[in-house]
Amino acid sequence: MEGKRRIAELALQLSEPFQHVLVGQVDDYCAYLTRMEGTYLLHQHPKDEMYMVLEGEITIDYADGHTVILGQGESLVVHAGERHRSRSERGALVLMFKARDLFAE
C-alpha cells in the first residue's frame, strides 16, 4: 500500500529539467511530478494527459500555432493525438497526469 507522499520531498529528487518522479497511481493513470525548464520536443500521445502547475509558469505550444500559458494553480488537458510541446523560461514545478504506459519507469 502506498503511503502519504510529500511533494516538497519528491521535488528534491528532480535534478534535471523534464525528469519525472512517480507520485502515485489511480487505476490506469499516474501522477508524475516534473520540473520543467527550457523547451521539450514537439510530440503527441495516444491518450489524454493533464498538466497542473504547482510553482512557476509553463507554456504549451500546439503544432497548429495555438499557445496556452499556465501559471501557478492552473491546469490544462491535452487531448490524445494533439501535437504539442511544453516549455518554461524560468522553471516550473508541474504535476502531470498521464496514462501509466506513456512513461516507462
Buried (B, 14 or more C-beta within 10 A) or exposed (E): EEEEEEEEEBBEEBEEBBEBBBBEEEEEBBBBBBBBBEBBEEEBBEBBBBBBBBBBBBBBBBEEEEEBEBEEEEEBEBEEEBEBBBBBEEBBBBBBBBBBEBEEE
